[in-house]
Structures are given as C-alpha cells and as structure tokens.
Amino acid sequence: VNADSPSRQPADLEGARVALTDPASTSGALIPKTEFSTVVSRPLSGFFGGQLYAGGHDKAMDALLARDVDAAFVSSSRVDEYLARGIIDENTFRVIWRSSPLHYDPFVFRSGLCDSLKQEIQTLMTTPSERRRAFLESQQATDITRVDHSDYRPLERLVE
C-alpha cells in the first residue's frame, strides 16, 4: 500500500481496489490467490472491492503510485529495483503482508547434459569469486543454492 494509506493489516483492505500483476505470475497472482485468501478467509474476489491485472509488477506498482488502486501484490525484488532506480524511496510504500519466501528464477540443466559439465557449472556458480560476487550483486541476490524438484512442489498446486 502507499505509505499514507490507513491500511495497516490485511483485514483493513476489505473492499479496496487491488492490482495483481499477471494471471500466471507466481508472486503477483497465484500466491496471493492462495496464501492471502487463507489469511483473510475468503477468495480475493469476495474480499476486495475490485481487482485488475496490471500486466506486470512494474505496472502494478505504477497503478499504486498513481492511486488507481489501493494495494498491489508484487515481488519484493521488483520493489527493490524501483528503489535502486530512484523511482521510489524506502518510505513510498508500506508492506502489510508478505508471502512465504519463494525461490528466484532457477538455473536448470538440459537433461542430456553430461554429468562432468553439470558439475563444472555447479562449481563455478557456487564457488566464491569476484565474478560471482558481481553477478549476485547485478541480480540483487545474496546467494545461489542448489534446489531440486521437491523445492518447487508446493507451487504445483497453484497451477493445477
């Protein structure tokens, strides 16, 4: 929400206008439809007075800045990008709800890639170095960790 919004907790948003990003966005639509709905004990359509799909995280934040909506569901990494670009400052928005943490975009291997090359790439991506540090900084990331299919299993129910 905008920092000057009277909303301080999720329940305060009842009847408000909300921006989602895209129907297929994990953080901007799918997670809010499940996790936030659980928090307010209702589907989004029965809780909010109006919903719109802005078309992306940036557009959802722009709609919030323009006061076209009262709240927006966006990825925190996208908010960080707006901060870094000077579009907003740390006092522009107030966070009143966060989802459980999500893995950022994964790096994956083609199934037929030889094991030795997979290992070499994994070592390169996980061994500390100046180039790795610069890459992490460019991605606004803190680390690269190994994950497997089980780490994404909770998200599968969102697209069924």
N, C-alpha and C positions, 0 to 999 in steps of 0.2 A: 504494500500500500504506500501511498505518498506519506512522507513523514508527518504531515499535518493532519492526516486522517484521524477521525475519532476512533477508528477500529484499533483495538489493542489485542484481541484474541480472535480465533476463528469464528466463534459464535457471533461476534459483532458484525460479521459480513453478511448475515442473513438478509436477503432481499437486495443485496448490492449487485452491481454490474461487474462481471469478471471477464478478463481476457485469458484465453488459453492460446497456445501457440499454433499447433497443427494437430489434426486428429491422430496422426501416427507418432507424435513426439512422446518419448518416454517421460521426460521430466515436465514437459509443458502441457500434457493432456492425460496420458494413460495413468501415471502415478496419482495425479490429483483425483481422477475419477474413482480410484480405488481407495487410496490411503486417506485423502481429505474427506471423502464421503464417509469413511468409517469414523473419523474424528467428529463430524457433525451429525452422524447417524441418519444421513439422507443422501440420495443421489444429488449430484451437483444441480441437475435441472429442477429439483424440488427445493433446493436451498437458496440458490442465487436468483435474483430478480431478472437477470439477463446474462447470457453468455455469448461470446463471439470468439471465433478463431481468427487471430490477428495475422496468421501466415508465417510467423517466426518469432523467436524470442525477442529480437530487437524491436519488431513491430508491436509486440505486446507491451514492452517497456515504453515505447513511444506513445502508445494509447494511454498508458497510465500517466505519463508525463503531461500529456495533453488533456488529462482528466476526462477522457472519453469513457473510461472505466474506473471503477473504484479499487480494483485489485487485479493482480496478474500472477499467473503461475509461470515462472521462468527458471531456467537453470542458473544456479549461483555463479557458475563460471562465466555466463554471459553478462551478469551484473558486474562482475569483476572487470570484464572487457570495457564496459561503459565507464567504469571508474578510471581505468588506465587511459582511456581516450579522452578523459575530461568532460564527457557528456553529462555525467552526474558527479556529485561528491558523496562522501560517506553519510551525509545527513539528508540525502534526497528521498530515499525510501526507508521504510521500516518493515522488517521481516516479522510476520506474525505466525508463520507456520513453515516448517521445513519437513521434507520427506526424509525417509531413511536414506543413508548415503547410497549413491549409485556409482558403479564403475564408469569411468570415462570411456571414450571410444577405444575398442580393443585393437591390438595389432594381432593379426592371425596369419597362420601359415597355410599354404596350399597343401592339401592332404598328401600329394605325391612328392613333396619336397624331401630330399634326403635328410636323414637324421643328423649327419655331421654339420650340414649347413644350418639346420634349425638351431643346433647347439651353439654354433659360432655367432649367429644373430642374437640369440638369447644372452650370451655372454657379453656381447657388445652393448646391448641395451641395458644390462643390469650392473655392469662394472663401472664404478665411479670414474669419471674423467671430466676434463674441462668441456669437451664437446657434448658430453651427456648432460652436464650441468646447464650449458647454454640451451640445449634442446628443451630440457624440462622448463627452464625459465620462459622460453618462447611459447610454450604450451600452457603456461601458468599452472604447471603441475609440480608436485613435490617428489614424486617417485614413480617408478614403473615396477609393477609387481606381477608375478605370474598368476594367472587365473585359468580356470577351466570351465567346462560347460556347467558344472554344478553352481558356479558363482552367478550364473545368469538364470538358473532355474526359476527363482521367484518371479522373474519378469515374464516367463512363458504364459502364465495365467492371464496376463494383461492383453495378450493378442489372440487368445483362443476364441 
